[in-house]
Every structure is written in structure tokens, then in C-alpha cells.
Amino acid sequence: MGNDVRGPGSGVRGPDNRESVLADLREQLLLDQDFGLEFLDPQAVLPTSRGRSHSPEPTPEPPPIIVPARPRTPDPGPRTGGDPPPSPLPASELTSIAAQVAACRACGLCQTRTNTVPGEGNPAAELVFVGEGPGADEDVQGRPFVGAAGELLTAMIQAMGFRREDVYIANVVKCRPPGNRTPESGEVAACLPYLNRQLLAIRPKIIVALGNTPLRALTGDDKLGITAQRGKMLDWRGIPLLPTFHPAYLLRNPPAKKPCWEDLKAVVKFLGRELPKRGG
């Protein structure tokens, strides 16, 4: 393959390539530390001559995201599907939505679900994460992001300086698609009004869309792709919307943690907060 580290006709890695590979591995370990995953100490197991120095702030700050100033008015802009105006009592509205989700039979997912998974978190959250849909663990527990991907998302949230209970976490569809397949368009259409109402009730300062499904559902554009759109500041009814990779994708593709972490740092910067010091 084109990325083979061996030279032509050689089965031995050259010293430059070896150091480059070690530097890349060390970078990945440091990213895991940023996410709170302390499996190995990169300072102890890898050379530092060509890698990053192990300091409290090992990576440069991402370039600032410029978002046009927009007043946060009670009217979120044009609404579709008969969505109600923002609720003055977010907690009460979210409880009502959860009850309606539990009774919902608007699509075929209701036939195979164990539990509905409406979402959870702070009703007054300034930050909301939106995923695709429940998996097997979520279906059993009735809570979003509690499996392996959920453990990584929790570590990401904590690395940003939040507790999980500080933010709100929801999905586009509220019932598990069989076999964890991608939700079909009709299923998304049936469930999206619930998510819209949740976001209108909470009115966060920023929404993070995790993967293709929430990106497309919240923008209404099925042609958008997460690889091209991640890190870009979009808009959902006057609320900034930042797409990034889904934690499940990061588990399958660890190198993607680096751009995802840059996206999350940009969210922290947008909110006017500072990242916690590593090891602090």
C-alpha cells in the first residue's frame, strides 16, 4: 500500500520512519490522556526526541471559530411540523416529551424496542450532544450513551471540563434500530419532532452533532457528510451547531480522535471556558 513504512525492496524500517511511527503512537496516547484514558504513560514508553513534549498544554489552541453575533430571542425562527414555541419550564417539558416518547408507536421501531431512550441531563444545559440512536445497552437501560461509545463520550465530556450531568445527551431516534443499523428516513422523520422540542425547551448555547445522522437530521440536508463538515460552525434555528465524529467511530478509528478533540476544544473556547489542566 502507499503508506507502507518500508523502503523499496527492504523489509526493515528506516530510523526516520521508525521515529515517525513512534511519534504518531505517542501522539495517540496523549490524545487518550486528553480524553481521560490513562492506559499507558507515553513519557515512559516512547522517545520524545521527535514527539510532543509532555506538558500541561501539549497541543496548540485551535484557530478561533468566528460566529456571527446573534441575539438569543424567545423566537427561534421559522419552525416546521407544528413545533411549539420554547418552553418556559424546560424540565417539565422534557418530562412531558419523555412520556410521549414512551407511548409512541409512530414507526416500526416500537415493535422491537425494550425501552425508549428519550435523553438525559441538565434541562438548563448550555451544551447538548446529539447522537444517532440507542444501541443494545441503551435499549436495556433506557439511557443514552451507556455502552462502550458512551464511556468514551463521558471521558470526552470530562476532558472538556464538564460533568456528564452538566450537559444534555439525546439521540435523533429514541428507539434502537434492529442490529444497530442506521435509522431509515421514515424513522428519523417520525422521531425528529421530539428532538426538536427537546432542543427548543433547553435552548443550549451550542449543539454538538455526533456523526452523519444528527448532522443531516438537524440541517435537513441528506447530502452532507461528517468528514467534510466536522469542525464547521453550522446553525440550528439560531443556535450554533458543530458536527464532529461519533464516539463509536473513534473506537473503530483511533486516529480520528485528534480532529475530534480539536472540535471539542473549539466548543470549550466558544463557551468562554478553559480546559482543565492535564493531571489536575
ZADO-1210 file (C-alpha; in nm, 4 decimals, padded with zeros to 6 digits):
<atoms>
<atom x="00.0000" y="00.0000" z="00.0000" code="MET" pos="1"/>
<atom x="00.1060" y="00.3619" z="-00.0481" code="GLY" pos="2"/>
<atom x="00.1516" y="00.4172" z="00.3259" code="ASN" pos="3"/>
<atom x="00.3911" y="00.1250" z="00.3811" code="ASP" pos="4"/>
<atom x="00.6759" y="00.2415" z="00.6027" code="VAL" pos="5"/>
<atom x="00.9252" y="00.0068" z="00.4350" code="ARG" pos="6"/>
<atom x="01.1569" y="00.1354" z="00.1654" code="GLY" pos="7"/>
<atom x="01.1544" y="-00.0238" z="-00.1826" code="PRO" pos="8"/>
<atom x="01.2981" y="-00.3722" z="-00.1685" code="GLY" pos="9"/>
<atom x="01.3545" y="-00.3551" z="00.2033" code="SER" pos="10"/>
<atom x="01.1820" y="-00.5347" z="00.4889" code="GLY" pos="11"/>
<atom x="01.3372" y="-00.3091" z="00.7539" code="VAL" pos="12"/>
<atom x="01.2013" y="00.0248" z="00.8677" code="ARG" pos="13"/>
<atom x="01.4491" y="00.3116" z="00.8393" code="GLY" pos="14"/>
<atom x="01.5337" y="00.5138" z="01.1511" code="PRO" pos="15"/>
<atom x="01.3433" y="00.8203" z="01.0302" code="ASP" pos="16"/>
<atom x="01.0281" y="00.6191" z="00.9605" code="ASN" pos="17"/>
<atom x="01.0606" y="00.4346" z="01.2906" code="ARG" pos="18"/>
<atom x="01.0801" y="00.7599" z="01.4838" code="GLU" pos="19"/>
<atom x="00.7852" y="00.8951" z="01.2873" code="SER" pos="20"/>
<atom x="00.5747" y="00.5902" z="01.3742" code="VAL" pos="21"/>
<atom x="00.6753" y="00.6189" z="01.7409" code="LEU" pos="22"/>
<atom x="00.5887" y="00.9880" z="01.7397" code="ALA" pos="23"/>
<atom x="00.2449" y="00.9099" z="01.5928" code="ASP" pos="24"/>
<atom x="00.1858" y="00.6431" z="01.8580" code="LEU" pos="25"/>
<atom x="00.2907" y="00.8807" z="02.1324" code="ARG" pos="26"/>
<atom x="00.0524" y="01.1431" z="01.9905" code="GLU" pos="27"/>
<atom x="-00.2321" y="00.8906" z="02.0098" code="GLN" pos="28"/>
<atom x="-00.1507" y="00.8058" z="02.3714" code="LEU" pos="29"/>
<atom x="-00.1509" y="01.1749" z="02.4623" code="LEU" pos="30"/>
<atom x="-00.4904" y="01.2160" z="02.2951" code="LEU" pos="31"/>
<atom x="-00.6195" y="00.9291" z="02.5061" code="ASP" pos="32"/>
<atom x="-00.4892" y="01.1139" z="02.8119" code="GLN" pos="33"/>
<atom x="-00.6799" y="01.4238" z="02.6972" code="ASP" pos="34"/>
<atom x="-00.9926" y="01.2063" z="02.6943" code="PHE" pos="35"/>
<atom x="-00.9097" y="01.0758" z="03.0415" code="GLY" pos="36"/>
<atom x="-00.7999" y="00.7323" z="02.9199" code="LEU" pos="37"/>
<atom x="-00.4772" y="00.6643" z="03.1105" code="GLU" pos="38"/>
<atom x="-00.3781" y="00.3262" z="02.9673" code="PHE" pos="39"/>
<atom x="-00.0046" y="00.3921" z="02.9273" code="LEU" pos="40"/>
<atom x="00.2357" y="00.6706" z="03.0127" code="ASP" pos="41"/>
<atom x="00.3669" y="00.7944" z="02.6758" code="PRO" pos="42"/>
<atom x="00.6519" y="00.9745" z="02.8515" code="GLN" pos="43"/>
<atom x="00.7760" y="00.6430" z="02.9896" code="ALA" pos="44"/>
<atom x="00.7309" y="00.4107" z="02.6932" code="VAL" pos="45"/>
<atom x="00.8131" y="00.6254" z="02.3900" code="LEU" pos="46"/>
<atom x="01.1078" y="00.8500" z="02.2978" code="PRO" pos="47"/>
<atom x="01.0469" y="01.2236" z="02.2961" code="THR" pos="48"/>
<atom x="01.3168" y="01.3431" z="02.0572" code="SER" pos="49"/>
<atom x="01.0729" y="01.3738" z="01.7666" code="ARG" pos="50"/>
<atom x="00.7427" y="01.3581" z="01.9565" code="GLY" pos="51"/>
<atom x="00.5477" y="01.6066" z="02.1585" code="ARG" pos="52"/>
<atom x="00.6872" y="01.7194" z="02.4914" code="SER" pos="53"/>
<atom x="00.4712" y="01.6105" z="02.7825" code="HIS" pos="54"/>
<atom x="00.3447" y="01.9413" z="02.9155" code="SER" pos="55"/>
<atom x="00.0132" y="02.0584" z="03.0630" code="PRO" pos="56"/>
<atom x="-00.0815" y="02.2078" z="02.7258" code="GLU" pos="57"/>
<atom x="00.0737" y="01.9779" z="02.4643" code="PRO" pos="58"/>
<atom x="-00.1267" y="02.0908" z="02.1620" code="THR" pos="59"/>
<atom x="-00.1736" y="02.4374" z="02.0152" code="PRO" pos="60"/>
<atom x="-00.5054" y="02.6036" z="02.0529" code="GLU" pos="61"/>
<atom x="-00.7353" y="02.5539" z="01.7525" code="PRO" pos="62"/>
<atom x="-00.7999" y="02.8575" z="01.5357" code="PRO" pos="63"/>
<atom x="-01.0873" y="03.0651" z="01.6689" code="PRO" pos="64"/>
<atom x="-01.4316" y="02.9924" z="01.5334" code="ILE" pos="65"/>
<atom x="-01.5950" y="03.3086" z="01.4117" code="ILE" pos="66"/>
<atom x="-01.9684" y="03.3017" z="01.4566" code="VAL" pos="67"/>
<atom x="-02.1809" y="03.5992" z="01.3615" code="PRO" pos="68"/>
<atom x="-02.3303" y="03.7509" z="01.6715" code="ALA" pos="69"/>
<atom x="-02.6969" y="03.6753" z="01.7001" code="ARG" pos="70"/>
<atom x="-02.9353" y="03.7762" z="01.9797" code="PRO" pos="71"/>
<atom x="-03.0970" y="03.4946" z="02.1728" code="ARG" pos="72"/>
<atom x="-03.4595" y="03.5923" z="02.1387" code="THR" pos="73"/>
<atom x="-03.7624" y="03.3934" z="02.2509" code="PRO" pos="74"/>
<atom x="-03.8494" y="03.3283" z="01.8857" code="ASP" pos="75"/>
<atom x="-03.6116" y="03.0629" z="01.7445" code="PRO" pos="76"/>
<atom x="-03.7051" y="03.1430" z="01.3862" code="GLY" pos="77"/>
<atom x="-03.9145" y="02.9510" z="01.1346" code="PRO" pos="78"/>
<atom x="-04.0475" y="02.6239" z="01.2690" code="ARG" pos="79"/>
<atom x="-04.1716" y="02.3199" z="01.0829" code="THR" pos="80"/>
<atom x="-04.4073" y="02.0410" z="01.1698" code="GLY" pos="81"/>
<atom x="-04.6084" y="02.2471" z="01.4163" code="GLY" pos="82"/>
<atom x="-04.3346" y="02.2577" z="01.6808" code="ASP" pos="83"/>
<atom x="-04.4376" y="02.4594" z="01.9892" code="PRO" pos="84"/>
<atom x="-04.2504" y="02.7709" z="02.0996" code="PRO" pos="85"/>
<atom x="-03.9718" y="02.7355" z="02.3587" code="PRO" pos="86"/>
<atom x="-04.0970" y="02.6171" z="02.6955" code="SER" pos="87"/>
<atom x="-04.0539" y="02.8465" z="02.9959" code="PRO" pos="88"/>
<atom x="-04.0185" y="02.5303" z="03.2093" code="LEU" pos="89"/>
<atom x="-03.7621" y="02.3065" z="03.0352" code="PRO" pos="90"/>
<atom x="-03.7636" y="02.0291" z="03.2982" code="ALA" pos="91"/>
<atom x="-04.1417" y="01.9951" z="03.2844" code="SER" pos="92"/>
<atom x="-04.1405" y="01.9998" z="02.9058" code="GLU" pos="93"/>
<atom x="-03.8654" y="01.7358" z="02.8859" code="LEU" pos="94"/>
<atom x="-04.0579" y="01.5118" z="03.1250" code="THR" pos="95"/>
<atom x="-04.3679" y="01.5500" z="02.9099" code="SER" pos="96"/>
<atom x="-04.1712" y="01.4661" z="02.5954" code="ILE" pos="97"/>
<atom x="-04.0248" y="01.1552" z="02.7597" code="ALA" pos="98"/>
<atom x="-04.3752" y="01.0337" z="02.8484" code="ALA" pos="99"/>
<atom x="-04.4919" y="01.0869" z="02.4922" code="GLN" pos="100"/>
<atom x="-04.1865" y="00.9038" z="02.3572" code="VAL" pos="101"/>
<atom x="-04.2626" y="00.6082" z="02.5868" code="ALA" pos="102"/>
<atom x="-04.6111" y="00.5796" z="02.4374" code="ALA" pos="103"/>
<atom x="-04.5030" y="00.6468" z="02.0787" code="CYS" pos="104"/>
<atom x="-04.5872" y="00.3985" z="01.8031" code="ARG" pos="105"/>
<atom x="-04.5242" y="00.6273" z="01.5069" code="ALA" pos="106"/>
<atom x="-04.2791" y="00.3910" z="01.3349" code="CYS" pos="107"/>
<atom x="-04.1799" y="00.0259" z="01.3292" code="GLY" pos="108"/>
<atom x="-03.9006" y="00.0671" z="01.5847" code="LEU" pos="109"/>
<atom x="-04.1611" y="00.0463" z="01.8602" code="CYS" pos="110"/>
<atom x="-04.2129" y="-00.3215" z="01.7765" code="GLN" pos="111"/>
<atom x="-03.8584" y="-00.4280" z="01.8619" code="THR" pos="112"/>
<atom x="-03.7592" y="-00.1910" z="02.1417" code="ARG" pos="113"/>
<atom x="-03.7130" y="-00.2928" z="02.5037" code="THR" pos="114"/>
<atom x="-03.7151" y="00.0644" z="02.6353" code="ASN" pos="115"/>
<atom x="-03.7426" y="00.4060" z="02.4828" code="THR" pos="116"/>
<atom x="-03.4404" y="00.6330" z="02.5279" code="VAL" pos="117"/>
<atom x="-03.5590" y="00.9945" z="02.5278" code="PRO" pos="118"/>
<atom x="-03.2410" y="01.1550" z="02.6626" code="GLY" pos="119"/>
<atom x="-03.0997" y="01.2755" z="02.9920" code="GLU" pos="120"/>
<atom x="-02.9069" y="01.5561" z="03.1533" code="GLY" pos="121"/>
<atom x="-02.9357" y="01.9145" z="03.2668" code="ASN" pos="122"/>
<atom x="-03.2588" y="02.0827" z="03.1473" code="PRO" pos="123"/>
<atom x="-03.0720" y="02.4152" z="03.1503" code="ALA" pos="124"/>
<atom x="-02.7593" y="02.2827" z="02.9780" code="ALA" pos="125"/>
<atom x="-02.5513" y="02.5222" z="02.7697" code="GLU" pos="126"/>
<atom x="-02.4176" y="02.2232" z="02.5734" code="LEU" pos="127"/>
<atom x="-02.6190" y="01.9435" z="02.4121" code="VAL" pos="128"/>
<atom x="-02.4787" y="01.6338" z="02.2411" code="PHE" pos="129"/>
<atom x="-02.6974" y="01.4619" z="01.9815" code="VAL" pos="130"/>
<atom x="-02.6220" y="01.1105" z="01.8602" code="GLY" pos="131"/>
<atom x="-02.7862" y="00.8761" z="01.6139" code="GLU" pos="132"/>
<atom x="-02.9891" y="00.6294" z="01.8189" code="GLY" pos="133"/>
<atom x="-02.9785" y="00.3819" z="02.1063" code="PRO" pos="134"/>
<atom x="-02.7663" y="00.0682" z="02.0924" code="GLY" pos="135"/>
<atom x="-02.8119" y="-00.2605" z="02.2759" code="ALA" pos="136"/>
<atom x="-02.7010" y="-00.1309" z="02.6175" code="ASP" pos="137"/>
<atom x="-02.9114" y="00.1814" z="02.5842" code="GLU" pos="138"/>
<atom x="-03.2149" y="-00.0237" z="02.4843" code="ASP" pos="139"/>
<atom x="-03.1801" y="-00.2314" z="02.8030" code="VAL" pos="140"/>
<atom x="-03.1205" y="00.0617" z="03.0380" code="GLN" pos="141"/>
<atom x="-03.3365" y="00.3283" z="02.8740" code="GLY" pos="142"/>
<atom x="-03.0483" y="00.5774" z="02.8907" code="ARG" pos="143"/>
<atom x="-02.8386" y="00.7294" z="02.6108" code="PRO" pos="144"/>
<atom x="-02.4694" y="00.6506" z="02.5586" code="PHE" pos="145"/>
<atom x="-02.4092" y="00.3906" z="02.8290" code="VAL" pos="146"/>
<atom x="-02.2143" y="00.1322" z="02.6254" code="GLY" pos="147"/>
<atom x="-01.8525" y="00.1483" z="02.5132" code="ALA" pos="148"/>
<atom x="-01.9176" y="00.4566" z="02.2995" code="ALA" pos="149"/>
<atom x="-02.0928" y="00.6137" z="02.5957" code="GLY" pos="150"/>
<atom x="-01.7916" y="00.5565" z="02.8183" code="GLU" pos="151"/>
<atom x="-01.5767" y="00.7386" z="02.5636" code="LEU" pos="152"/>
<atom x="-01.8300" y="01.0219" z="02.5324" code="LEU" pos="153"/>
<atom x="-01.8300" y="01.0613" z="02.9116" code="THR" pos="154"/>
<atom x="-01.4486" y="01.0806" z="02.9066" code="ALA" pos="155"/>
<atom x="-01.4674" y="01.3415" z="02.6287" code="MET" pos="156"/>
<atom x="-01.7185" y="01.5487" z="02.8284" code="ILE" pos="157"/>
<atom x="-01.4983" y="01.5344" z="03.1371" code="GLN" pos="158"/>
<atom x="-01.1887" y="01.6265" z="02.9343" code="ALA" pos="159"/>
<atom x="-01.3775" y="01.9399" z="02.8269" code="MET" pos="160"/>
<atom x="-01.4207" y="02.0361" z="03.1928" code="GLY" pos="161"/>
<atom x="-01.7848" y="01.9293" z="03.2318" code="PHE" pos="162"/>
<atom x="-01.9547" y="01.6570" z="03.4278" code="ARG" pos="163"/>
<atom x="-02.1905" y="01.4356" z="03.2349" code="ARG" pos="164"/>
<atom x="-02.4808" y="01.5721" z="03.4387" code="GLU" pos="165"/>
<atom x="-02.3886" y="01.9276" z="03.3341" code="ASP" pos="166"/>
<atom x="-02.4788" y="01.8652" z="02.9695" code="VAL" pos="167"/>
<atom x="-02.7780" y="01.7133" z="02.7928" code="TYR" pos="168"/>
<atom x="-02.7459" y="01.3998" z="02.5797" code="ILE" pos="169"/>
<atom x="-03.0068" y="01.2839" z="02.3288" code="ALA" pos="170"/>
<atom x="-03.0417" y="01.0931" z="02.0030" code="ASN" pos="171"/>
<atom x="-03.2240" y="01.1527" z="01.6785" code="VAL" pos="172"/>
<atom x="-03.4302" y="00.8343" z="01.7159" code="VAL" pos="173"/>
<atom x="-03.5488" y="00.7276" z="02.0578" code="LYS" pos="174"/>
<atom x="-03.5742" y="00.3508" z="01.9973" code="CYS" pos="175"/>
<atom x="-03.2980" y="00.1108" z="01.8968" code="ARG" pos="176"/>
<atom x="-03.2863" y="00.0210" z="01.5266" code="PRO" pos="177"/>
<atom x="-03.2523" y="-00.3591" z="01.4932" code="PRO" pos="178"/>
<atom x="-02.8901" y="-00.4663" z="01.4737" code="GLY" pos="179"/>
<atom x="-02.7796" y="-00.1070" z="01.5389" code="ASN" pos="180"/>
<atom x="-02.8385" y="-00.0228" z="01.1739" code="ARG" pos="181"/>
<atom x="-02.8629" y="00.3367" z="01.0558" code="THR" pos="182"/>
<atom x="-03.2151" y="00.4719" z="01.1117" code="PRO" pos="183"/>
<atom x="-03.4287" y="00.4870" z="00.7996" code="GLU" pos="184"/>
<atom x="-03.5616" y="00.8174" z="00.6713" code="SER" pos="185"/>
<atom x="-03.9159" y="00.7424" z="00.7865" code="GLY" pos="186"/>
<atom x="-03.7939" y="00.6586" z="01.1358" code="GLU" pos="187"/>
<atom x="-03.5968" y="00.9823" z="01.1531" code="VAL" pos="188"/>
<atom x="-03.8984" y="01.1791" z="01.0317" code="ALA" pos="189"/>
<atom x="-04.1198" y="01.0199" z="01.2978" code="ALA" pos="190"/>
<atom x="-03.8779" y="01.0914" z="01.5823" code="CYS" pos="191"/>
<atom x="-03.7299" y="01.4272" z="01.4833" code="LEU" pos="192"/>
<atom x="-04.0178" y="01.6374" z="01.6263" code="PRO" pos="193"/>
<atom x="-03.9327" y="01.5008" z="01.9729" code="TYR" pos="194"/>
<atom x="-03.5690" y="01.6074" z="01.9375" code="LEU" pos="195"/>
<atom x="-03.6714" y="01.9472" z="01.8015" code="ASN" pos="196"/>
<atom x="-03.8958" y="02.0036" z="02.1028" code="ARG" pos="197"/>
<atom x="-03.6174" y="01.8997" z="02.3401" code="GLN" pos="198"/>
<atom x="-03.3756" y="02.1471" z="02.1849" code="LEU" pos="199"/>
<atom x="-03.6364" y="02.4222" z="02.1880" code="LEU" pos="200"/>
<atom x="-03.7045" y="02.3571" z="02.5554" code="ALA" pos="201"/>
<atom x="-03.3380" y="02.3591" z="02.6547" code="ILE" pos="202"/>
<atom x="-03.2167" y="02.6341" z="02.4185" code="ARG" pos="203"/>
<atom x="-02.8466" y="02.5493" z="02.4701" code="PRO" pos="204"/>
<atom x="-02.5661" y="02.7819" z="02.3677" code="LYS" pos="205"/>
<atom x="-02.4302" y="02.5181" z="02.1295" code="ILE" pos="206"/>
<atom x="-02.5258" y="02.1749" z="01.9938" code="ILE" pos="207"/>
<atom x="-02.2689" y="01.9074" z="01.9050" code="VAL" pos="208"/>
<atom x="-02.3901" y="01.6647" z="01.6374" code="ALA" pos="209"/>
<atom x="-02.2169" y="01.3277" z="01.6679" code="LEU" pos="210"/>
<atom x="-02.1956" y="01.1736" z="01.3226" code="GLY" pos="211"/>
<atom x="-02.3866" y="01.1770" z="00.9955" code="ASN" pos="212"/>
<atom x="-02.7381" y="01.1054" z="01.1200" code="THR" pos="213"/>
<atom x="-02.7768" y="01.4042" z="01.3570" code="PRO" pos="214"/>
<atom x="-02.5851" y="01.6263" z="01.1147" code="LEU" pos="215"/>
<atom x="-02.8302" y="01.5516" z="00.8349" code="ARG" pos="216"/>
<atom x="-03.1380" y="01.5473" z="01.0558" code="ALA" pos="217"/>
<atom x="-03.0670" y="01.8847" z="01.2175" code="LEU" pos="218"/>
<atom x="-02.9640" y="02.0585" z="00.8951" code="THR" pos="219"/>
<atom x="-03.2287" y="01.8930" z="00.6774" code="GLY" pos="220"/>
<atom x="-02.9606" y="01.8140" z="00.4180" code="ASP" pos="221"/>
<atom x="-02.9104" y="01.4443" z="00.3424" code="ASP" pos="222"/>
<atom x="-02.6137" y="01.5201" z="00.1175" code="LYS" pos="223"/>
<atom x="-02.3896" y="01.6461" z="00.3970" code="LEU" pos="224"/>
<atom x="-02.1143" y="01.4186" z="00.5259" code="GLY" pos="225"/>
<atom x="-01.9448" y="01.4298" z="00.8636" code="ILE" pos="226"/>
<atom x="-01.5907" y="01.4068" z="00.7252" code="THR" pos="227"/>
<atom x="-01.6337" y="01.7246" z="00.5220" code="ALA" pos="228"/>
<atom x="-01.8495" y="01.9108" z="00.7757" code="GLN" pos="229"/>
<atom x="-01.6820" y="01.8261" z="01.1077" code="ARG" pos="230"/>
<atom x="-01.5432" y="02.1271" z="01.2877" code="GLY" pos="231"/>
<atom x="-01.7573" y="02.3732" z="01.0891" code="LYS" pos="232"/>
<atom x="-01.9941" y="02.6002" z="01.2752" code="MET" pos="233"/>
<atom x="-02.3417" y="02.5499" z="01.1329" code="LEU" pos="234"/>
<atom x="-02.6774" y="02.6686" z="01.2598" code="ASP" pos="235"/>
<atom x="-02.9929" y="02.5139" z="01.4023" code="TRP" pos="236"/>
<atom x="-03.2687" y="02.7746" z="01.4376" code="ARG" pos="237"/>
<atom x="-03.0323" y="03.0400" z="01.5667" code="GLY" pos="238"/>
<atom x="-02.8277" y="02.8015" z="01.7835" code="ILE" pos="239"/>
<atom x="-02.4702" y="02.7162" z="01.6765" code="PRO" pos="240"/>
<atom x="-02.4378" y="02.3550" z="01.5616" code="LEU" pos="241"/>
<atom x="-02.0954" y="02.1894" z="01.5480" code="LEU" pos="242"/>
<atom x="-02.0639" y="01.8438" z="01.3869" code="PRO" pos="243"/>
<atom x="-01.7911" y="01.6010" z="01.4891" code="THR" pos="244"/>
<atom x="-01.7260" y="01.2282" z="01.4832" code="PHE" pos="245"/>
<atom x="-01.9403" y="00.9830" z="01.6781" code="HIS" pos="246"/>
<atom x="-01.7591" y="00.8118" z="01.9695" code="PRO" pos="247"/>
<atom x="-01.8309" y="00.4712" z="01.8142" code="ALA" pos="248"/>
<atom x="-01.6379" y="00.5817" z="01.5056" code="TYR" pos="249"/>
<atom x="-01.3491" y="00.6927" z="01.7264" code="LEU" pos="250"/>
<atom x="-01.3358" y="00.3459" z="01.8820" code="LEU" pos="251"/>
<atom x="-01.3036" y="00.1941" z="01.5344" code="ARG" pos="252"/>
<atom x="-01.0692" y="00.4650" z="01.4052" code="ASN" pos="253"/>
<atom x="-00.8444" y="00.5942" z="01.6866" code="PRO" pos="254"/>
<atom x="-00.6557" y="00.8454" z="01.4639" code="PRO" pos="255"/>
<atom x="-00.9849" y="01.0378" z="01.4299" code="ALA" pos="256"/>
<atom x="-00.9623" y="01.1273" z="01.7998" code="LYS" pos="257"/>
<atom x="-00.7187" y="01.4069" z="01.7149" code="LYS" pos="258"/>
<atom x="-00.9515" y="01.6123" z="01.4893" code="PRO" pos="259"/>
<atom x="-01.2446" y="01.5332" z="01.7181" code="CYS" pos="260"/>
<atom x="-01.0521" y="01.6683" z="02.0165" code="TRP" pos="261"/>
<atom x="-00.9766" y="01.9855" z="01.8209" code="GLU" pos="262"/>
<atom x="-01.3513" y="02.0212" z="01.7614" code="ASP" pos="263"/>
<atom x="-01.4296" y="01.9767" z="02.1302" code="LEU" pos="264"/>
<atom x="-01.1631" y="02.2271" z="02.2303" code="LYS" pos="265"/>
<atom x="-01.3243" y="02.4740" z="01.9900" code="ALA" pos="266"/>
<atom x="-01.6582" y="02.4187" z="02.1674" code="VAL" pos="267"/>
<atom x="-01.4943" y="02.4912" z="02.5033" code="VAL" pos="268"/>
<atom x="-01.3412" y="02.8090" z="02.3593" code="LYS" pos="269"/>
<atom x="-01.6758" y="02.9146" z="02.2105" code="PHE" pos="270"/>
<atom x="-01.8375" y="02.8796" z="02.5537" code="LEU" pos="271"/>
<atom x="-01.5706" y="03.1029" z="02.7063" code="GLY" pos="272"/>
<atom x="-01.4330" y="02.8273" z="02.9256" code="ARG" pos="273"/>
<atom x="-01.0825" y="02.6891" z="02.9806" code="GLU" pos="274"/>
<atom x="-00.9746" y="02.3290" z="02.9530" code="LEU" pos="275"/>
<atom x="-00.8789" y="02.1619" z="03.2809" code="PRO" pos="276"/>
<atom x="-00.5055" y="02.1061" z="03.3192" code="LYS" pos="277"/>
<atom x="-00.3971" y="01.7507" z="03.2482" code="ARG" pos="278"/>
<atom x="-00.3351" y="01.5650" z="03.5724" code="GLY" pos="279"/>
<atom x="-00.5125" y="01.8386" z="03.7672" code="GLY" pos="280"/>
</atoms>
